[in-house]
Structure formats: C-alpha cells, structure tokens
Amino acid sequence: MNVSRPLIILLAFLIIGFASCKQRHDSPLPRPKLVVGLVIDQMRWDYLYRFYNLYGNDGFKRLLRDGYNCQNTMINYLPAFTGPGHTCIYTGSVPAIHGISGNNWIDDTGRNWYCVEDMDSAHHRSVLGSGASMPMSPDNLLVTTITDELRLATNFRSRVFGVAIKDRGSILPAGHLGNAAYYYNDSVFTTSKYYSEKYQNPKWLQDFNNRKLPDSLARLHWKQFSQNNKDYELYSAVTGSYGKGFPNEKPLPAFPYLHILDTTDHLGMRTALKAMPAGNDYTLMMAEANIEGENLGGEGNTDFMAISISATDYAGHQFGPNAKELQDMYLHLDNQIAGFLQYLDKTIGKDNYLLFVTADHGAAHNAVFLQDNNVPAGFANYAGEQQYRLNNLVRQQCYTPDMIRKNAKEAYKKKTDTLYNVVSILNYQVFINQNLVNNLGLDRDKVKATVVGFLEKEPHISYVADMEQIDRTPLPEPIRTMMINGYNRRRSGCIAYVMDPGWYDYNKPTGTTHGTWNPYDAHIPLLWYGWHIPKGETYSVVHMTDISATLAALLHIQMPDGCIGKPITQITDRKIKHNK
C-alpha cells in the first residue's frame, strides 16, 4: 500500500506531539517532599566558628561541609527582636510593611500589645495548659508568609505546621493559613483555637503530651556535654557576675547543674526547662512527633515544618555569650541537630527535604564582661528609671497647672498612676500616649521636642531621630535604612534612639540582650542544605529578607505579598544548572 509523503509527515508530527504531551504529564514540577525551617533564637553568626573545634562531624559541620553557607547575612531593620525576626524570615518583609514592630508595642492609648495577641477574638485561647491565656493568632501580621504562599500555590494540599517553645516563634512562621502552630504552655505543647479543630488536640499530640516529657527531661538536670574541662577554659569566661543561675538550685549555683531543681517543684522544673539544653530536645522531639503524626512529606505534596529553637535565647539572656553554660548549650545543640538530620534522612529521605538554618537575631557581649576587659560597653534601663525621669520632664515643660490638676483628678478616679505616662519607652523607641495628649490639650510637637532634647543629653546615646521627620536627622548607613525599615507608623514609637556600640537597654548587669544595629545583633547565620542545594559558600552580603524570596524561587511559587527581598542567585542559579 502506498502512503503519500504528506500523510507520513502528518503522522510523524502527531506521534511526536503525543509523546511530548505524555512526557510533560509524566514530569511534574520538581519540589522537595518537605521543607524544614530551623530558626535558632539568639544565635550569633560567630557561634558557627567560635565552638567549631568542639562540634561533631554530623551537626553544624555537616551543614557547613555539604550545604551552602551565606556567610554575610544581615538584618536590615530595627529593632532586632524575636517577633520581627521570625516574621522577616518567613515574609521577606520588614516591620514597616509586615506590622510586627516588636515583641510588644504600645498604641495611642498607652495600651501594650503582644505581637501574637488576637485583638479581635477572645475565643482564640490556647487549647491546653493550666491557667488563663490571652487569645493567640497571627491576626496582627499584615502580610502573607512563604508558608501561606505554599498553601495557596497547592490549593491547600500542602500542610504547614509550626513548633516552638515560644508561641510567637511558632505562630508567626506558620502564617495565616497554617494547619496549626504548636507552642509550650506550662507543661504541654498546645495550639490556639484559631486553628482548625482537627489539629487542636489530635491523637498523636495527646500521646506525646501524655509522656510528660517536661518533668522527665528536667529531672535529668544539665549535664556538661564535654568531659574535658579544658574545653571550657579555652572558650568561655567563668559565669561569676556575668550570668545568673537558676532560682531553685541546690546547694549553690555551679555548672554543671547536677542539682538544678527540687524535683517536687514541678512548676520550677517546667520553667527551667526553657533555658536548658533539654528544652531543645523537647522541641525537636515534638517536631518529629508532628512529622510522623501528620505524615508530613508523605502525601504527594510539599509540606512545611517551621521549627524555632527557643532555649538558646532563654539561656543567652540568663548567662550571656561568654558563659560556659552558653557554650555547653551549643555543644548540646550541635549533637541534637545531628540527631534530627539523621531522623530526616531516615523518615523523609536524604535528598527529599530542603532545610535552612538561621537566627532571628544575635546578642551583645555582656557589658560588665567587656568593661572588665577594658572594652567600652554598658547598659541603661531606659524603660525604667529614665522613663520616669522623662515623664517628669514632660510634665514640667509641657503641662500647665490646670493640666496637672486634671491629670491628677483622672488618675485618682481610676486609681492608677499610668495616666501620668505621656511617654513610654520600649524597643529603643519612645511612644506618645496620643489620647492623653488630646485629653490634656498638650502640644504634641512640644512633647516630641522635649523627648528629643532629653535623649540627646544622655551620655551613651549616639543618635536620636524623630521618625515622622527622619529626613531632618543626619544618620549614617546602614542605621538610617534600618530605622526606616523598622518604623511602622501605627505600631512604632515616633522617636527612636541608637546607643553607642557595646551599649544596650537592659535592666540588670547579668546575661545579655539584643535589639541594636550592631553586627553582634544583626549578623546572623544562614545555612542551606538538602534538596537541590549546591555545596559552597558566599561572602556577598545577603539580607534576612532574601530567605523567603529564595525559597519562593526554589519552590516555583509566588513570593509573599509584602516581600522586599531578592533570591540568593548563588543558590538558585547553581540549582538550575544542577537540574539541567
């Protein structure tokens, strides 16, 4: 039988087209089974190397050896706190846009708001745990997260969960659309009634909480990780006056803490757990129970597990970066991460998960420790003594006698002295009680001028800026940009101040804090590992805002709607070449 040449060509095209369509259908968009975000609260970048020689081969060193290291990752806003940090990581945005301007902020009435406090619904309380709790939800977050975008991109087939001891370390990363955000409440992991009833207390969570791990882990006390005492002499100062021990230690504060608590004091044990290495064990065990209980990574869609390690922050505040306890915390954490990676290898598959490790902020060296070693440093309690002095000055310079009488009458009527606080200091910012200003008929500009004049006379404040007229204040970079990025006109103080390097706003000489622009606060680790991540490192500056943009590029989903970051092309471009 003769077949014409045109017909043969037509049949060939049809066959090729059919094969092409089938090939496209058989080659779905490549994505990992599971994305894991691991945020280590208060981890300074230099902790990767300060304790490097004492780390094992399968924790941080595995990530450094086989993953991609962004050596110069910087926070690009102020203040550097837990709430804004976790929000920035998962939104790619800054407080000026995403709205989480601090762990707390003060509104125009003088009311203090918590970042994950639900302003609108009294029904979103914690499901489990003793005692009353404030309603919790991501309602204060004004933008989407990368976890929200993953849910939207898969028509909600992808599952998203957050796990942390701190509620804000879990709720904010899980976003508006997370299936659940689990956090520690007294003696159990729980979640808010904001989330679907299906995930409020599932069987796997009941089984996990019934193990009563907080009590059993705390009873193990805090044992020294390295048996060689010289390891600690080489790296860390004796705690002494630089850190504060646990309140129920017996007989005296001494590291290692082998008699840390009275085992009959359950509340004390459960509180101390948050600042012990065992708190990290508890968090990662919960994450593993969550992965297994919900079969994350096992139902054909990319799931997301957002974990925050909170104990490092509690210990950092308590002991400071130079204490043996802090070093030992990270030696334990290195071993705990090694175990968690092995768990992921076995459960999800070594090449099937995408992991990133970063921090929400760093921390300053303890000021007394620096002073004892002839380094300029110090601390001042602006939210305490200086706030009292400032309000007295405002009354002297801005009130008339009639205003003073009116204010005193209202204060007496309401049996409170808080009405006198025209200004409040928080987050290295000064908030003005606009309701009180209006009620008393004060001149707001005069109040602001009084505040600026007061702060400019303080000996260890470098810069003071009226954020409503910041263009009039000479500020060096990157401070100017960080202040602008951190200023949310509805949730930030209208006056911001910057302290000298080595100085911080704190109320005690022991431990440490954070929140400033300096590299010890703003320089954070950023490690990528696993699915399609090339080996290598870059010393180019990247920003915390770039993390979500990079995840969006790797997953081929839209960036969060407030994202200002850019993909880290050293990873994404090499990933594309690797795929080819």
ROZA-842545 format. One line per 2 residues: number of its first residue (from 0); their letters; for each residue y, z, x of C-alpha. Coordinates in steps of 0.25 Angstrom, whole numbers. Example, Ala and Ser with C-alpha at 12.3 -4.5 7.8 and 13.67 -1.06 7.14 Angstrom:
BEGIN
0	AS	-18/31/49  -4/29/55
***
This chain:
BEGIN
0	MN	0/0/0  14/-4/5
2	VS	25/7/5  39/2/7
4	RP	47/7/18  58/13/10
6	LI	48/21/2  41/27/15
8	IL	55/31/19  58/38/6
10	LA	45/45/6  47/50/20
12	FL	61/56/16  55/63/4
14	II	44/69/13  54/73/24
16	GF	63/79/13  52/87/6
18	AS	47/92/20  62/96/23
20	CK	63/103/9  50/111/11
22	QR	54/115/25  67/120/20
24	HD	60/128/9  49/133/19
26	SP	60/138/29  68/149/23
28	LP	81/155/29  76/164/41
30	RP	80/178/39  74/191/44
32	KL	66/200/35  74/212/37
34	VV	88/215/43  90/229/49
36	GL	104/234/52  103/247/60
38	VI	117/254/62  117/265/71
40	DQ	128/274/67  138/278/78
42	MR	130/270/89  140/267/101
44	WD	137/253/108  134/260/121
46	YL	123/269/116  114/256/117
48	YR	116/257/133  120/272/135
50	FY	106/276/132  99/263/135
52	NL	91/268/147  84/278/137
54	YG	81/269/126  67/264/124
56	ND	64/249/124  62/247/109
58	GF	74/252/103  88/249/107
60	KR	83/241/119  74/232/111
62	LL	86/228/103  95/226/115
64	RD	83/219/122  78/210/111
66	GY	91/209/102  105/205/102
68	NC	116/214/107  130/213/103
70	QN	136/222/114  151/222/109
72	TM	150/225/94  163/231/90
74	IN	168/238/77  181/230/73
76	YL	187/240/63  191/255/62
78	PA	186/266/59  172/265/65
80	FT	164/274/56  150/273/49
82	GP	154/267/35  163/256/40
84	GH	153/253/52  141/251/43
86	TC	150/243/33  155/234/44
88	IY	141/231/50  136/227/36
90	TG	148/220/31  154/213/43
92	SV	167/219/38  178/229/41
94	PA	184/241/33  196/233/29
96	IH	187/224/21  174/231/18
98	GI	181/244/14  173/255/21
100	SG	184/260/29  177/273/34
102	NN	166/282/30  177/288/21
104	WI	191/284/17  202/290/9
106	DD	208/284/-3  223/284/-8
108	TG	220/297/-16  215/304/-4
110	RN	200/304/-8  190/302/3
112	WY	179/291/0  166/290/7
114	CV	162/275/11  149/274/2
116	ED	154/283/-9  153/276/-22
118	MD	167/276/-28  163/271/-42
120	SA	150/276/-45  146/291/-46
122	HH	131/286/-49  128/281/-35
124	RS	124/294/-29  112/296/-19
126	VL	99/296/-26  92/306/-17
128	GS	96/318/-9  101/332/-13
130	GA	116/335/-17  126/327/-23
132	SM	130/314/-16  142/305/-18
134	PM	139/291/-25  136/281/-14
136	SP	136/266/-13  142/254/-5
138	DN	153/253/-16  165/255/-6
140	LL	160/243/2  169/232/-1
142	VT	161/220/5  147/215/6
144	TI	137/219/17  128/210/24
146	TD	117/217/17  123/213/4
148	EL	124/199/8  110/198/11
150	RL	106/203/-3  116/193/-9
152	AT	110/181/0  96/184/-5
154	NF	99/187/-19  96/201/-17
156	RS	82/199/-12  85/205/2
158	RV	85/220/2  95/229/9
160	FG	94/244/12  102/254/20
162	VA	97/266/27  105/277/34
164	IK	107/292/34  121/289/31
166	DR	124/284/17  135/275/22
168	GS	126/269/33  117/265/22
170	IL	125/261/10  135/252/17
172	PA	125/243/25  117/241/12
174	GH	129/236/5  132/234/-10
176	LG	119/227/-12  109/235/-4
178	NA	96/239/-11  98/253/-6
180	AY	105/261/5  97/274/9
182	YY	104/286/16  101/300/19
184	ND	105/311/9  101/325/12
186	SV	86/324/14  82/310/9
188	FT	86/295/10  93/291/-3
190	TS	102/280/-9  113/279/-19
192	KY	111/276/-34  120/264/-31
194	YS	107/256/-27  96/251/-36
196	EK	87/262/-42  75/254/-36
198	YQ	80/259/-22  85/273/-25
200	NP	73/280/-22  61/270/-20
202	KW	47/276/-17  48/273/-3
204	LQ	61/281/-2  54/292/-9
206	DF	43/292/0  52/292/12
208	NN	60/304/7  48/312/4
210	RK	45/312/18  56/322/20
212	LP	60/316/34  73/323/36
214	DS	67/336/37  55/332/45
216	LA	63/324/55  74/335/57
218	RL	63/345/60  59/336/72
220	HW	73/340/77  80/332/88
222	KQ	71/330/100  76/324/113
224	FS	72/309/114  71/308/129
226	QN	63/319/136  71/317/149
228	NK	83/326/148  90/318/159
230	DY	91/306/150  101/314/142
232	EL	108/319/154  111/305/159
234	YS	117/300/146  123/312/138
236	AV	132/324/139  127/337/134
238	TG	131/339/120  139/352/122
240	SY	152/352/116  151/337/113
242	GK	142/338/101  138/347/90
244	GF	123/351/87  116/353/74
246	PN	121/365/66  107/371/64
248	EK	102/370/78  94/382/83
250	PL	96/389/92  107/381/99
252	PA	112/366/100  103/360/110
254	FP	98/346/112  87/342/109
256	YL	87/349/96  74/355/94
258	HI	78/366/85  89/358/78
260	LD	87/364/64  82/375/55
262	TT	70/367/49  73/375/36
264	DH	87/369/35  84/356/28
266	LG	98/352/26  102/355/40
268	MR	90/346/45  93/335/36
270	TA	107/335/40  104/336/55
272	LK	94/324/54  106/315/52
274	AM	111/317/66  97/318/73
276	PA	88/306/78  79/309/67
278	GN	89/304/57  87/290/64
280	DY	72/292/62  74/295/47
282	TL	84/283/45  74/273/51
284	MM	62/279/44  70/277/31
286	AE	73/263/35  59/260/38
288	AN	54/266/24  65/257/17
290	IE	60/245/24  45/248/20
292	GE	48/253/7  56/241/2
294	NL	48/231/11  61/226/18
296	GG	59/213/25  46/210/17
298	EG	50/203/5  55/190/10
300	NT	70/192/11  79/198/22
302	DF	81/213/19  91/222/26
304	MA	89/236/31  102/243/35
306	IS	100/256/43  110/265/49
308	IS	107/276/59  116/288/55
310	AT	110/299/64  117/293/77
312	DY	131/295/70  128/309/66
314	AG	123/313/80  135/305/86
316	HQ	145/313/78  138/326/81
318	FG	135/324/96  143/313/101
320	PN	139/301/110  138/309/123
322	AK	128/319/118  113/320/121
324	EL	110/320/106  117/307/104
326	QD	109/300/116  96/306/111
328	MY	99/301/97  100/287/102
330	LH	87/288/111  80/292/98
332	LD	87/281/90  82/271/101
334	NQ	68/275/98  70/275/83
336	IA	75/261/83  63/256/92
338	GF	54/262/81  62/255/70
340	LQ	61/242/77  46/243/78
342	YL	46/246/63  53/234/60
344	DK	45/226/69  32/230/62
346	TI	38/230/48  47/218/47
348	GK	42/210/60  49/210/73
350	DN	56/196/71  59/199/56
352	YL	70/209/56  85/208/60
354	LF	90/220/66  104/224/70
356	VT	109/238/76  123/242/77
358	AD	132/254/74  143/257/64
360	HG	152/263/75  151/271/89
362	AA	157/284/93  166/290/103
364	HN	162/299/114  164/314/111
366	AV	179/317/114  176/330/121
368	FL	165/324/130  175/313/134
370	QD	186/324/137  176/332/145
372	NN	174/320/153  189/316/155
374	VP	189/305/145  201/304/135
376	AG	196/308/121  198/317/110
378	FA	197/319/95  206/324/84
380	NY	204/327/70  214/319/62
382	AG	206/320/49  208/336/50
384	EQ	220/342/57  228/330/59
386	QY	227/326/45  232/340/41
388	RL	244/338/50  247/324/46
390	NN	247/328/31  257/340/34
392	LV	266/330/42  265/320/30
394	RQ	270/332/20  281/336/30
396	QC	286/321/32  283/315/18
398	YT	284/325/7  296/331/0
400	PD	296/345/-4  293/341/-19
402	MI	281/333/-14  275/345/-6
404	RK	276/353/-19  270/342/-28
406	NA	259/341/-18  256/356/-17
408	KE	256/357/-32  246/346/-33
410	AY	237/352/-22  237/365/-29
412	KK	234/359/-42  222/352/-37
414	KT	218/364/-27  218/355/-15
416	DT	226/352/-3  221/338/-1
418	LY	233/333/-9  241/336/3
420	NV	234/326/11  243/314/10
422	VS	235/308/22  221/309/26
424	IL	215/305/40  201/298/40
426	NY	195/287/48  206/287/58
428	QV	216/283/47  226/290/38
430	FI	224/289/23  236/292/14
432	NQ	234/298/0  242/288/-8
434	NL	240/295/-21  247/308/-15
436	VN	258/299/-8  261/293/-22
438	NL	260/306/-29  269/313/-20
440	GL	278/301/-19  277/300/-3
442	DR	282/289/5  269/282/10
444	DK	275/275/21  281/289/26
446	VK	267/295/25  262/284/34
448	AT	273/285/44  270/300/45
450	VV	256/298/47  258/287/58
452	GF	268/296/65  259/308/65
454	LE	247/300/71  255/293/81
456	KE	259/306/87  244/310/88
458	PH	241/310/103  228/303/103
460	IS	230/292/92  233/279/99
462	YV	237/270/86  242/273/72
464	AD	242/261/62  248/260/48
466	ME	237/251/43  246/246/32
468	QI	255/241/43  246/239/55
470	DR	253/227/60  264/236/64
472	TP	255/244/73  253/239/87
474	LP	238/241/89  228/235/100
476	EP	216/227/97  205/230/92
478	IR	211/242/86  221/234/77
480	TM	210/225/71  200/237/70
482	MI	211/245/62  214/233/53
484	NG	199/230/50  197/245/47
486	YN	208/246/37  205/245/22
488	RR	218/247/14  210/255/3
490	RS	201/263/12  208/266/25
492	GC	220/275/29  233/268/31
494	IA	235/274/44  225/272/56
496	YV	225/278/69  218/276/82
498	MD	215/287/92  214/286/107
500	PG	201/281/114  191/293/114
502	WY	198/300/103  193/301/89
504	DY	196/308/76  186/319/74
506	NK	185/334/70  176/340/81
508	PT	174/339/96  159/337/96
510	GT	152/324/93  160/311/91
512	TH	165/302/80  170/287/79
514	GT	179/278/71  188/272/82
516	WN	191/258/88  186/262/102
518	PY	173/255/108  165/268/107
520	DA	167/267/92  168/252/90
522	HI	158/247/100  144/246/93
524	PL	130/241/96  125/229/89
526	LW	111/224/91  103/213/84
528	YG	88/212/84  77/204/78
530	WH	76/192/69  83/180/76
532	IP	91/189/85  92/184/99
534	KG	91/192/111  104/195/119
536	ET	118/201/118  133/198/117
538	YS	145/205/123  154/198/114
540	VV	162/207/104  156/207/90
542	HM	160/216/79  153/225/69
544	TD	158/215/58  149/204/65
546	IS	136/211/61  135/207/47
548	AT	141/193/50  129/191/60
550	LA	119/196/50  124/186/40
552	AL	123/175/49  109/179/54
554	LH	104/180/39  112/168/34
556	IQ	119/176/23  134/178/20
558	MP	142/188/27  147/200/19
560	DG	159/197/11  168/205/20
562	CI	162/201/33  172/198/44
564	GK	162/197/56  156/185/62
566	PI	142/182/66  138/186/80
568	TQ	135/172/85  128/176/97
570	IT	117/181/88  118/171/76
572	DR	119/158/85  108/162/94
574	KI	100/166/82  102/151/76
576	KH	97/145/90  85/155/90
578	NK	81/150/76  82/135/80
***
